[in-house]
């Protein structure tokens, strides 16, 4: 019997933080907009129609806005905006649905396109969420998903760990874990997608002070929502020391400090018989030597 995936995140707490961030989300939505614009760019060269699409983790509608400025808009029919936070969806027109990516309400084979921008890294079972998305797609339906990868906020994580080790004699988790880019395409394969592709986009954002970074993370709704949060509160002394280490180690010549964000973008298709299939072993109709234009020299056989 397979065991349930570990409950890494408190989804209820994450939803509350998204609700809190909704009113001012546009002041720190640069990552979400970047991911949404990238998703639209990937749709532009695909010359086919997608009558029904969903925008998962829609937040304040960056995907819809980017799509409206693109030629791809003519090929996309109805777009349903979905978010776990009702506050994020409030005040906008068009079809909207409050739903959790861990429990999608769509019927199997009902969607032509599913887009998820910077929400999957908060799911307790990424593969399980991807399986739900794949099942909701019609055969040959398309999925484009972006989430934060392993190098995200490595400067902040290192500074917090070292400050805590120095002051308290040990360190715990205060920043959420992120997926390894090397595993990204494998996630799609495990979820049953065909023709999986994974890309990495590393973004460096410069701040006048690390405190400005924390303010942006709060405004994004991206602050720590681990189920087993650190038992000790983040004190002013600890935070001040972490900031000192951050500046000492990472400040650039002009005094500003960088914060790294790694965006992993996955593209996959719901399987369909019309899709290109890998050849069976031994079915090639041309020798490798002929394809390369060289003479074939068979290796000698071992003699008994």
N, C-alpha and C positions, 0 to 999 in steps of 0.2 A: 504494500500500500504506500503510495507516494505521500510525503508529508507536505503540509501547507507551507507556502513561502514565508520567510520571517517577516514580522511586522516591523519594518524599519521606521516607518513614518506614521505620525498621528494625523490622519487625513482630516479629521474634524478641526484640529488646530490649524492646519494649513489653510483650510477653507475660511476660517475666521480671519486669518492674516490677509488673505486675498480680499475679503470683504472690507477690512480696514484700509487696505491700500487702494481700493477702487477709485475713490474720489480724486486722488492725485496721481493715479497711475501714469498718466500722460507725461508727467514730469521726469519719469525714469523708465520709459518704455523703449529705449533705444535698442536693446537686445531683441525684444519681441518684434519690433519693426524690421530689424535686420533679418531675422529668421523668416518672417512673413514675406518679405520682398524676395528672399532667396527661393522660397517655395513657389512663388508666382513665376520667377525666372525659369524654374524647371518645367513649369507647365507650358510656357510659350512655344517651345519647339515641337510639342506633341500635337499633331494635327488630327485630333479626334474630339468628339463631344463628350461632356460629362454632365448629363441631365440633372443629377442629384448629388450634391456634395455636402460634407459636414466639415466645419472648422472647429476642431477640438481645442480646448484651452484658448478660446477666442479672445479672452480678456476684453479689451476695449475696441476690438474690431480692426486690428492692423491688417489682417489678411484680406478682409473685404475691401479696405481702402486701397491696398496695393493692387488688388485685382481690378479695381475700377479704373486704374491708370494703365492697364495692360491690354494688349490685343487679345490675350487669352480669355478675357472676359466674355467675348462672343461665343466661346465654346463651353462655358460653364453655365449650367442652368441655375436652379435654386440652390442657395447656400444656407444651410442651417448652422447658426452659431451655437456652440455648446460650451458651457463652462460650469465648473463645480460651484462657483461663487455667483449667487444671484445679483449681488451688487455690481459685479463686473458687467453683467448683461443689461443692467437697468438703463432706461432712458434712450434706447436705440430702437430703430425700426427693423423690419425684417423678421423672419422666423428665428426664434431663440429658444433654447432649451437648457434648463439647469440639470446637469447630470454629471456623474462621477466617471472618470475614465476607467476606473476599476470595475464598473458595472454599467456598461453601455446598454441603452434600451432599444437598439435598432434590430430589426428582423434580419435573419440571415439572407444574404444576397439582395439587400435593398438599396445599397449605395453604389455610386459609380466612382466617387472620389472621397478620400478621407485625408485631411491635413491636420497635423498636430504640431503646434509651435510652442516649444519650451514648457511642456507640461508632463511629459512621460518620466522625467527624472524624479518626480514626486510619487510615482506609483510603487507600491510594495512588490509587485510582480510585473516587471516590464514585459516579459515574454507573454504572460497571461493577458495583459492589456493588448498587445499586438495580435494575439490570437483572436480576441474579440473583434478587433478592427478588421482582420482578414476575413472572418466569418460574415461580417456585416457587408462586405463588398461583394458585388456581383463578379462572376468569373471575368478575369481580365480587367478588374477595377484597380485603381491606382491608389497607393498610399505614399504620402510624403510626410515625414516626421522629423522634428528637430528637438534635441534635448542637450543639456549641459554635460560635458565630458570631463574626464579625470583631471585635466590640468587646471580646471576652473578654480580661481581664488587660491592658487597654491601659495602665493605670497602671504595672504591673510592666515591661512591654515598653519603655515610654518611659524609665523610670528606668535600666534596664540599658543601653539604647543610649547614653543621654547620659553615663552613668558610664564606659562603655568608650571612647567618643569622647574624653572628657576625659583619661583615664589612658593609653590606648593609641594614640590618634590615629585610631581607626577602630572600626567596630562590625560584628558579625556576628549570625547568628540563634542565639538561645538559648531562644526560646519558639516553639512550633509555630505555623504559620499556620492561620487559621480562615476559614471560608467567609463570603462577603459575603451579608447578608440579601436584597439585591436579586436575587441569583441563585438563591435557594432554590427557588421554585416552578419555575423553569426546569430545575433538576436532575431533578425528577419528570417533566416533559414530555419531556426528552431520554431518560429511561429508559423511556418508553412508558406511563406511568400516565395514567389518565383522572381528570378532576375534581380537579386538584391544588390544594391549599391550603397556604399557608405562614404561620406565625405566629411572632412574636418575643416572648420573655419575657426582660427584663433584670433581673438580680438583683444587688444590691449587698450584699456581705458585709463587715462591719466587724471589724477586727483591732486588737489592742493594739500590734502591731508587724509589719512586713512579714515577719519571720522566721516568724511564726505562719502566714502564708499559704503560705510554701514548705513548711512541715511538712504542711499540709493537702493540698497538691498531691502531695506524696510519698505520703501515706496513701491518696489517691485512685488512685494509679497514673497520674497525669497529668503527670509530669515529661517533659522533653525526650527524644524518641526519634527525632529527625531522622536520616536516613541520613548526611548530610554535616554532622556536628556541628562546632561551633566548634573550630578547631585549638588555641586557648589555653584552659587550664583557668580556671574561675571562681574567682579567688583571693579570699582574705579581704579584701584591700584593695579590690578591685573591688566585691565584694558589699557591703562596709560603705559605700562611696560611693553605691552604688545605693540602699541603704536610706536614707541621708541625704537624697538627692534625692526619694525617695518621700515621706518625711515632710514635707519642706519644701514640696512642691508639692500634696500631696493630703490632708494631715492635716486632720481636722475640729476644731471648737473644743474638743472634749473630749480631743483628742490621738490618737484612734483613726484608723486609715487604712482607706479603702474599697478593695475589690477587686471589679471588675465582671465578671460572667459573663453572657454572652448566649446564651440557649438558643433555637435555631431548631427548630420543630416542623413536620414535613411530614406531610400526610395525602393519600393517593391511593388509587385503586381500580384493580385489574387490569381492563382493558377488557372490556365485555360489551355485547351488542346491546340489552339492556334499559335501559341508562343513557341519561340525557338527552343529546341530541346537539345541537350548534350548528346553527342554520338555515343553509341555503345562501344565498349572496348573491342578492338579488332575489326571495326566496321569501316575504317578509312579506305578510300578508293585510290589514294596516291601515297607512295612511299615518301618518307621524310627526306631522303636523299634527293629524290626527284624535285621536291618542292624547293630545296635549297640549292639545286643545281650543282651537286657535288657527287663524287664517286663513293659508292657504299663499300666499305671494307668490313665484312663480317668478322666478328671476334672468333678466335679459335675455340673449339669445344674442348672441354676437359675430357681426358681419356680415362677410362676405368683402369 
